[in-house]
Amino acid sequence: MNRRHFGEFEQLLLYIVLHLQHAGEEANGPAIRQTIEARTGRIISPGAIYTALTRLESRGFVRSALGDPTPERGGKRKRVYRLRPAGEAALRAAHAAMDRMARLARLKA
């Protein structure tokens, strides 16, 4: 498997993790899921999100750590994700490739 390429859902997750980071918010499973639903209207199961995030972490695109315990969760800590430099580079490359393809399509239209 090419470590630089990923699917549309993984790309969506990377964009959302980056967005939440820039907004100063924690990129945890519930925040990622809520952002997907609010921005795209897609309903995604938590299992799909965590499976994809685990895959992205194993490929070096994101890293995770346990956040602080919260009273709302009975003292349980949320796993928080951050984009790694490799993830940012892969996201830029995917964005540039799609941009090139879009320009190509406009030329032929």
MARDODREN-446133 format. One record per atom (N, C-alpha, C): residue number from 1; residue in three letters; chain; atom name; x, y, z. Coordinates in steps of 0.05 Angstrom, whole numbers. Example, Ala and Ser with C-alpha at 12.3 -4.5 7.8 and 13.67 -1.06 7.14 Angstrom:
ROVO   resi   resn   chain   name        x        y        z
ROVO      1    ALA       A      N      264     -114      156
ROVO      1    ALA       A     CA      246      -90      156
ROVO      1    ALA       A      C      264      -66      156
ROVO      2    SER       A      N      257      -45      142
ROVO      2    SER       A     CA      273      -21      143
ROVO      2    SER       A      C      258        1      157
END
This chain:
ROVO   resi   resn   chain   name        x        y        z
ROVO      1    MET       A      N       17      -24        0
ROVO      1    MET       A     CA        0        0        0
ROVO      1    MET       A      C       18       25        0
ROVO      2    ASN       A      N       11       44      -17
ROVO      2    ASN       A     CA       26       69      -18
ROVO      2    ASN       A      C       19       85        7
ROVO      3    ARG       A      N       39       92       22
ROVO      3    ARG       A     CA       34      107       47
ROVO      3    ARG       A      C       24      135       42
ROVO      4    ARG       A      N       27      146       18
ROVO      4    ARG       A     CA       19      174       14
ROVO      4    ARG       A      C       -9      176        4
ROVO      5    HIS       A      N      -21      154       -5
ROVO      5    HIS       A     CA      -48      156      -17
ROVO      5    HIS       A      C      -68      145        3
ROVO      6    PHE       A      N      -92      156        1
ROVO      6    PHE       A     CA     -114      147       19
ROVO      6    PHE       A      C     -140      153        5
ROVO      7    GLY       A      N     -162      143       16
ROVO      7    GLY       A     CA     -188      146        4
ROVO      7    GLY       A      C     -201      172       13
ROVO      8    GLU       A      N     -225      176        1
ROVO      8    GLU       A     CA     -240      201        5
ROVO      8    GLU       A      C     -248      204       35
ROVO      9    PHE       A      N     -256      182       48
ROVO      9    PHE       A     CA     -264      184       76
ROVO      9    PHE       A      C     -240      191       94
ROVO     10    GLU       A      N     -217      179       89
ROVO     10    GLU       A     CA     -193      185      104
ROVO     10    GLU       A      C     -185      214       99
ROVO     11    GLN       A      N     -187      223       75
ROVO     11    GLN       A     CA     -181      251       68
ROVO     11    GLN       A      C     -200      270       84
ROVO     12    LEU       A      N     -225      264       85
ROVO     12    LEU       A     CA     -245      279      100
ROVO     12    LEU       A      C     -237      281      129
ROVO     13    LEU       A      N     -229      258      141
ROVO     13    LEU       A     CA     -220      258      169
ROVO     13    LEU       A      C     -196      276      173
ROVO     14    LEU       A      N     -177      274      155
ROVO     14    LEU       A     CA     -153      291      158
ROVO     14    LEU       A      C     -160      320      157
ROVO     15    TYR       A      N     -177      328      138
ROVO     15    TYR       A     CA     -186      356      136
ROVO     15    TYR       A      C     -200      365      162
ROVO     16    ILE       A      N     -216      347      174
ROVO     16    ILE       A     CA     -231      355      198
ROVO     16    ILE       A      C     -212      357      222
ROVO     17    VAL       A      N     -193      338      224
ROVO     17    VAL       A     CA     -173      340      246
ROVO     17    VAL       A      C     -158      366      244
ROVO     18    LEU       A      N     -150      373      219
ROVO     18    LEU       A     CA     -135      398      215
ROVO     18    LEU       A      C     -153      423      222
ROVO     19    HIS       A      N     -178      422      213
ROVO     19    HIS       A     CA     -197      444      219
ROVO     19    HIS       A      C     -200      448      249
ROVO     20    LEU       A      N     -204      426      264
ROVO     20    LEU       A     CA     -208      428      292
ROVO     20    LEU       A      C     -183      438      306
ROVO     21    GLN       A      N     -160      429      297
ROVO     21    GLN       A     CA     -135      439      308
ROVO     21    GLN       A      C     -133      470      304
ROVO     22    HIS       A      N     -138      479      280
ROVO     22    HIS       A     CA     -136      508      274
ROVO     22    HIS       A      C     -157      524      290
ROVO     23    ALA       A      N     -179      511      296
ROVO     23    ALA       A     CA     -200      525      312
ROVO     23    ALA       A      C     -194      524      342
ROVO     24    GLY       A      N     -173      510      349
ROVO     24    GLY       A     CA     -166      508      378
ROVO     24    GLY       A      C     -183      489      393
ROVO     25    GLU       A      N     -196      471      379
ROVO     25    GLU       A     CA     -214      451      391
ROVO     25    GLU       A      C     -200      424      392
ROVO     26    GLU       A      N     -210      407      410
ROVO     26    GLU       A     CA     -199      380      410
ROVO     26    GLU       A      C     -211      363      387
ROVO     27    ALA       A      N     -193      350      373
ROVO     27    ALA       A     CA     -202      332      352
ROVO     27    ALA       A      C     -205      304      363
ROVO     28    ASN       A      N     -228      300      377
ROVO     28    ASN       A     CA     -234      273      388
ROVO     28    ASN       A      C     -257      261      372
ROVO     29    GLY       A      N     -262      236      376
ROVO     29    GLY       A     CA     -283      222      361
ROVO     29    GLY       A      C     -309      236      359
ROVO     30    PRO       A      N     -321      244      382
ROVO     30    PRO       A     CA     -347      258      380
ROVO     30    PRO       A      C     -346      285      365
ROVO     31    ALA       A      N     -325      300      369
ROVO     31    ALA       A     CA     -322      326      355
ROVO     31    ALA       A      C     -319      321      325
ROVO     32    ILE       A      N     -304      301      318
ROVO     32    ILE       A     CA     -300      295      289
ROVO     32    ILE       A      C     -326      286      277
ROVO     33    ARG       A      N     -341      269      291
ROVO     33    ARG       A     CA     -366      259      280
ROVO     33    ARG       A      C     -386      282      277
ROVO     34    GLN       A      N     -388      300      297
ROVO     34    GLN       A     CA     -407      322      296
ROVO     34    GLN       A      C     -399      341      273
ROVO     35    THR       A      N     -374      345      268
ROVO     35    THR       A     CA     -365      363      247
ROVO     35    THR       A      C     -372      351      220
ROVO     36    ILE       A      N     -368      324      217
ROVO     36    ILE       A     CA     -375      311      191
ROVO     36    ILE       A      C     -405      315      186
ROVO     37    GLU       A      N     -421      309      206
ROVO     37    GLU       A     CA     -450      311      203
ROVO     37    GLU       A      C     -458      340      197
ROVO     38    ALA       A      N     -447      359      211
ROVO     38    ALA       A     CA     -454      387      206
ROVO     38    ALA       A      C     -445      398      179
ROVO     39    ARG       A      N     -422      389      170
ROVO     39    ARG       A     CA     -411      400      145
ROVO     39    ARG       A      C     -419      385      120
ROVO     40    THR       A      N     -425      359      123
ROVO     40    THR       A     CA     -431      343       99
ROVO     40    THR       A      C     -459      331       99
ROVO     41    GLY       A      N     -471      330      122
ROVO     41    GLY       A     CA     -497      316      124
ROVO     41    GLY       A      C     -495      286      125
ROVO     42    ARG       A      N     -471      276      124
ROVO     42    ARG       A     CA     -466      247      126
ROVO     42    ARG       A      C     -468      237      155
ROVO     43    ILE       A      N     -481      215      159
ROVO     43    ILE       A     CA     -482      202      185
ROVO     43    ILE       A      C     -462      179      184
ROVO     44    ILE       A      N     -442      181      201
ROVO     44    ILE       A     CA     -420      162      202
ROVO     44    ILE       A      C     -420      148      229
ROVO     45    SER       A      N     -417      122      230
ROVO     45    SER       A     CA     -416      108      255
ROVO     45    SER       A      C     -390      114      269
ROVO     46    PRO       A      N     -390      115      296
ROVO     46    PRO       A     CA     -365      120      311
ROVO     46    PRO       A      C     -344       98      304
ROVO     47    GLY       A      N     -353       74      300
ROVO     47    GLY       A     CA     -334       52      293
ROVO     47    GLY       A      C     -319       58      267
ROVO     48    ALA       A      N     -333       68      247
ROVO     48    ALA       A     CA     -319       75      222
ROVO     48    ALA       A      C     -299       97      226
ROVO     49    ILE       A      N     -305      116      243
ROVO     49    ILE       A     CA     -287      138      248
ROVO     49    ILE       A      C     -262      128      262
ROVO     50    TYR       A      N     -266      112      284
ROVO     50    TYR       A     CA     -243      102      299
ROVO     50    TYR       A      C     -226       83      283
ROVO     51    THR       A      N     -239       66      267
ROVO     51    THR       A     CA     -223       47      250
ROVO     51    THR       A      C     -205       63      231
ROVO     52    ALA       A      N     -217       83      217
ROVO     52    ALA       A     CA     -201       99      198
ROVO     52    ALA       A      C     -179      115      212
ROVO     53    LEU       A      N     -185      126      236
ROVO     53    LEU       A     CA     -165      141      250
ROVO     53    LEU       A      C     -142      123      259
ROVO     54    THR       A      N     -148       99      268
ROVO     54    THR       A     CA     -128       79      275
ROVO     54    THR       A      C     -110       73      251
ROVO     55    ARG       A      N     -122       70      228
ROVO     55    ARG       A     CA     -107       64      204
ROVO     55    ARG       A      C      -90       88      196
ROVO     56    LEU       A      N     -101      112      199
ROVO     56    LEU       A     CA      -85      136      193
ROVO     56    LEU       A      C      -62      139      213
ROVO     57    GLU       A      N      -66      132      238
ROVO     57    GLU       A     CA      -45      134      258
ROVO     57    GLU       A      C      -23      113      252
ROVO     58    SER       A      N      -31       89      244
ROVO     58    SER       A     CA      -10       69      238
ROVO     58    SER       A      C        6       76      213
ROVO     59    ARG       A      N       -5       93      196
ROVO     59    ARG       A     CA        9      102      172
ROVO     59    ARG       A      C       25      127      178
ROVO     60    GLY       A      N       23      138      202
ROVO     60    GLY       A     CA       39      161      209
ROVO     60    GLY       A      C       27      188      202
ROVO     61    PHE       A      N        1      189      194
ROVO     61    PHE       A     CA      -12      213      186
ROVO     61    PHE       A      C      -23      229      210
ROVO     62    VAL       A      N      -32      215      231
ROVO     62    VAL       A     CA      -42      228      255
ROVO     62    VAL       A      C      -28      215      279
ROVO     63    ARG       A      N      -29      229      301
ROVO     63    ARG       A     CA      -21      217      326
ROVO     63    ARG       A      C      -44      222      346
ROVO     64    SER       A      N      -44      205      366
ROVO     64    SER       A     CA      -66      208      386
ROVO     64    SER       A      C      -54      206      414
ROVO     65    ALA       A      N      -68      218      432
ROVO     65    ALA       A     CA      -62      217      461
ROVO     65    ALA       A      C      -88      219      476
ROVO     66    LEU       A      N      -87      210      501
ROVO     66    LEU       A     CA     -111      212      517
ROVO     66    LEU       A      C     -112      240      529
ROVO     67    GLY       A      N     -136      252      527
ROVO     67    GLY       A     CA     -140      279      538
ROVO     67    GLY       A      C     -146      277      568
ROVO     68    ASP       A      N     -153      300      579
ROVO     68    ASP       A     CA     -159      301      608
ROVO     68    ASP       A      C     -186      287      614
ROVO     69    PRO       A      N     -188      276      638
ROVO     69    PRO       A     CA     -214      264      646
ROVO     69    PRO       A      C     -236      285      648
ROVO     70    THR       A      N     -260      278      641
ROVO     70    THR       A     CA     -282      297      643
ROVO     70    THR       A      C     -304      286      661
ROVO     71    PRO       A      N     -317      303      676
ROVO     71    PRO       A     CA     -339      294      694
ROVO     71    PRO       A      C     -362      283      677
ROVO     72    GLU       A      N     -367      294      653
ROVO     72    GLU       A     CA     -389      285      636
ROVO     72    GLU       A      C     -386      255      628
ROVO     73    ARG       A      N     -361      246      627
ROVO     73    ARG       A     CA     -356      219      619
ROVO     73    ARG       A      C     -348      201      643
ROVO     74    GLY       A      N     -356      211      667
ROVO     74    GLY       A     CA     -350      195      691
ROVO     74    GLY       A      C     -320      192      696
ROVO     75    GLY       A      N     -305      212      689
ROVO     75    GLY       A     CA     -276      211      693
ROVO     75    GLY       A      C     -261      198      670
ROVO     76    LYS       A      N     -275      188      650
ROVO     76    LYS       A     CA     -261      175      628
ROVO     76    LYS       A      C     -249      196      609
ROVO     77    ARG       A      N     -226      189      598
ROVO     77    ARG       A     CA     -212      208      581
ROVO     77    ARG       A      C     -218      202      551
ROVO     78    LYS       A      N     -220      223      535
ROVO     78    LYS       A     CA     -224      221      507
ROVO     78    LYS       A      C     -196      219      493
ROVO     79    ARG       A      N     -196      204      471
ROVO     79    ARG       A     CA     -172      203      454
ROVO     79    ARG       A      C     -173      227      435
ROVO     80    VAL       A      N     -151      242      435
ROVO     80    VAL       A     CA     -149      267      419
ROVO     80    VAL       A      C     -129      262      396
ROVO     81    TYR       A      N     -136      270      372
ROVO     81    TYR       A     CA     -120      266      349
ROVO     81    TYR       A      C     -108      292      339
ROVO     82    ARG       A      N      -84      291      328
ROVO     82    ARG       A     CA      -70      314      317
ROVO     82    ARG       A      C      -57      305      290
ROVO     83    LEU       A      N      -58      323      271
ROVO     83    LEU       A     CA      -46      318      245
ROVO     83    LEU       A      C      -15      318      248
ROVO     84    ARG       A      N       -2      299      237
ROVO     84    ARG       A     CA       28      298      237
ROVO     84    ARG       A      C       38      310      211
ROVO     85    PRO       A      N       63      318      210
ROVO     85    PRO       A     CA       73      330      185
ROVO     85    PRO       A      C       69      312      161
ROVO     86    ALA       A      N       72      285      164
ROVO     86    ALA       A     CA       67      267      141
ROVO     86    ALA       A      C       38      268      132
ROVO     87    GLY       A      N       20      272      151
ROVO     87    GLY       A     CA       -9      274      144
ROVO     87    GLY       A      C      -14      300      129
ROVO     88    GLU       A      N       -2      321      138
ROVO     88    GLU       A     CA       -6      347      125
ROVO     88    GLU       A      C        6      346       97
ROVO     89    ALA       A      N       29      334       93
ROVO     89    ALA       A     CA       41      331       67
ROVO     89    ALA       A      C       24      314       48
ROVO     90    ALA       A      N       14      292       58
ROVO     90    ALA       A     CA       -4      275       42
ROVO     90    ALA       A      C      -29      289       34
ROVO     91    LEU       A      N      -40      305       53
ROVO     91    LEU       A     CA      -65      320       48
ROVO     91    LEU       A      C      -59      341       26
ROVO     92    ARG       A      N      -37      355       28
ROVO     92    ARG       A     CA      -30      375        8
ROVO     92    ARG       A      C      -27      362      -20
ROVO     93    ALA       A      N      -13      339      -20
ROVO     93    ALA       A     CA       -9      325      -46
ROVO     93    ALA       A      C      -35      316      -58
ROVO     94    ALA       A      N      -53      305      -41
ROVO     94    ALA       A     CA      -80      297      -51
ROVO     94    ALA       A      C      -96      321      -62
ROVO     95    HIS       A      N      -94      343      -47
ROVO     95    HIS       A     CA     -109      367      -55
ROVO     95    HIS       A      C      -97      377      -82
ROVO     96    ALA       A      N      -71      378      -84
ROVO     96    ALA       A     CA      -59      387     -109
ROVO     96    ALA       A      C      -66      369     -133
ROVO     97    ALA       A      N      -66      343     -128
ROVO     97    ALA       A     CA      -73      324     -150
ROVO     97    ALA       A      C     -102      328     -159
ROVO     98    MET       A      N     -120      332     -140
ROVO     98    MET       A     CA     -148      337     -147
ROVO     98    MET       A      C     -151      364     -162
ROVO     99    ASP       A      N     -136      384     -153
ROVO     99    ASP       A     CA     -137      410     -166
ROVO     99    ASP       A      C     -127      407     -195
ROVO    100    ARG       A      N     -105      392     -199
ROVO    100    ARG       A     CA      -95      388     -227
ROVO    100    ARG       A      C     -116      374     -244
ROVO    101    MET       A      N     -129      354     -233
ROVO    101    MET       A     CA     -150      339     -248
ROVO    101    MET       A      C     -174      357     -254
ROVO    102    ALA       A      N     -181      374     -235
ROVO    102    ALA       A     CA     -203      392     -240
ROVO    102    ALA       A      C     -196      412     -262
ROVO    103    ARG       A      N     -172      422     -262
ROVO    103    ARG       A     CA     -164      441     -284
ROVO    103    ARG       A      C     -163      426     -311
ROVO    104    LEU       A      N     -154      402     -311
ROVO    104    LEU       A     CA     -154      386     -336
ROVO    104    LEU       A      C     -182      383     -347
ROVO    105    ALA       A      N     -201      377     -329
ROVO    105    ALA       A     CA     -229      373     -337
ROVO    105    ALA       A      C     -240      399     -348
ROVO    106    ARG       A      N     -233      421     -337
ROVO    106    ARG       A     CA     -243      447     -347
ROVO    106    ARG       A      C     -232      453     -374
ROVO    107    LEU       A      N     -208      444     -380
ROVO    107    LEU       A     CA     -196      449     -406
ROVO    107    LEU       A      C     -210      434     -428
ROVO    108    LYS       A      N     -221      411     -422
ROVO    108    LYS       A     CA     -234      394     -442
ROVO    108    LYS       A      C     -264      400     -444
ROVO    109    ALA       A      N     -275      414     -425
ROVO    109    ALA       A     CA     -304      419     -425
ROVO    109    ALA       A      C     -312      439     -446
END
